[in-house]
């Protein structure tokens, strides 16, 4: 009898566990995400926001790839990225940097299209070009990385 109750409870959990308000649990979240086209692939990761002094920091991690943007946030609008305000790097073991790309002046733009003050959530899009600065042997002829058609949504701290 106990086995039957446990099996019925488990079956009910499996059948209804991934549904939430008509959406599947694994759909793209409505906030705290970032996506962009990099070469021929889509790069996506959870997004987090923090403040440091007078800057809003947006950072994301997908496996061994990390993306970081810093901007002086003051509402909706376009934010041009200056040198080093955008960084993308790859790691091994999440601690040893194997390559690093950074923005140069005016080589990227973040457009905040929505700012819900009640929920403290911003949404927007971006495009950015970054130059490889590490490893040092590529400096004479640095590689470029383009992130296009970027979209994001994140709750502010």
N, C-alpha and C positions, 0 to 999 in steps of 0.2 A: 504494500500500500504506500509506504514512504517513497519507494522507488518511483511509483507512478506519479506522485505529487511533484517530486523533484524533476522528473522528465517533462511533465506538463509545464512547470514553471520555466524550465530551461528552454523549451520550445517556444513559449510565449515571449521570452526575452530575445531569442534569436529572430523571431518574426518581426517584432516591434522595436527592437533595440536600435536599429540604424535609422529609423524614421523619426524626424523631429519637425513638426509643423509642415508636413508635406514634402520635406526635402531629405535627401539622402545624407547620411553623416559625412560622407567623403566628398561632397561638392566643395567648390572653391568657397572659402568663407566670405562673408559680406564685409569683413574688415580685417585688418592686420595681415595683409598680403601684398606682394609686389610681383609683377610679371614683366617680361620684356623679351623682344626678339634679339637674339645674339647669333649672328651668322644665320644659319638655317634652322635653328632650334629655338624653343621657348624656354626661357629661364624663369623659374618661379620659386618663391620662398615665403615663409612667414616673415612679417615685417614688425619691427619694434621701434618705438620712439622714446627718446630721452632728451632732457634739456641739460646742457652744460653751459654755465654762465649765460650768455645772451643768445646762444645758438640752439636750434632744434636739430637733433641728430637722428637720422633714420638709418637703421641697420638691419641687414637680413643675412641669413646663412642657409645655404643649400649644400648639404654634405660638406665637402672641403672647399667650397667657394663662398666668399664673403663680400658683401656690398655695403658701402657706407656713404651717406650723403650728409652734408652739414649746411644749414642755411639759417639766415636771420628771419625767422617766421614772424609775419605780422598780418596774416589773413590771406584771403584768396589773391591770386595773381601769379605773374611769371617771375621766377627766380633764376637768374643766370648763375651758372656755377663757375667760380673762379678757380685758379690753380689749387689743387689738392682738396677742394671741397667735395670731390667725388673720388672714391677709391674702391677698387675691386682687387681682391687678392685670392690666391689659391694656397692651400696648406697641405701638409702631410701630417697626419696625426693631430690635426686641429691646432698645432702650435708652431710648426716649422714652415715659414713662408717660402714657396717655390717660385711664385711670380707675383708681380704687383703692377697694376695699371692705375694711373691717376689722371684727373682732368687737368687741362690747361685752361688759361683764361678764356671764357666765352665758349668753350667747347661742349657745353651741356646746358640744358634748361629743364627746370622742374616747373610745371604749371599746376598750381593748386586750384582746382575748379570748384570745390565745395568745402565749406567749413561749417559743420553743424556744431554750434556752440553748446547747445543743450546736451548733446551726446559726447561732445569733445572729440569729434572724428573729422579728419580731413581726407579728401579724395583728390586724385589728380592723375596727370600723365607726365611723361618725361622722355627725353632723348638725350643721349650723351655719347661723346667720343672720348676715349681714354688712350693714353700712351703708356706703353710698357716701360717701367723704370727699374725693374728688377727681374731677372738677374742682370748684373752690370754689363755682361758681354753683349747685350743687345742695344745698348745705349747709342752707339754710333748710327745705327739704323733701327730705331725703335718700331716695334709692332704696334698697330692700332687695333682697338676693340670698339665696336659700335653697339650700343644698346638702343634699339628703336621700338616704337610703339609700346613704350612702357606704361603701365597702369599700376596704381596703388591705392590702398585705403588703410588707414591706421588710426587707432584711438590714441590721443595725446595723453601724456601723463598728468 
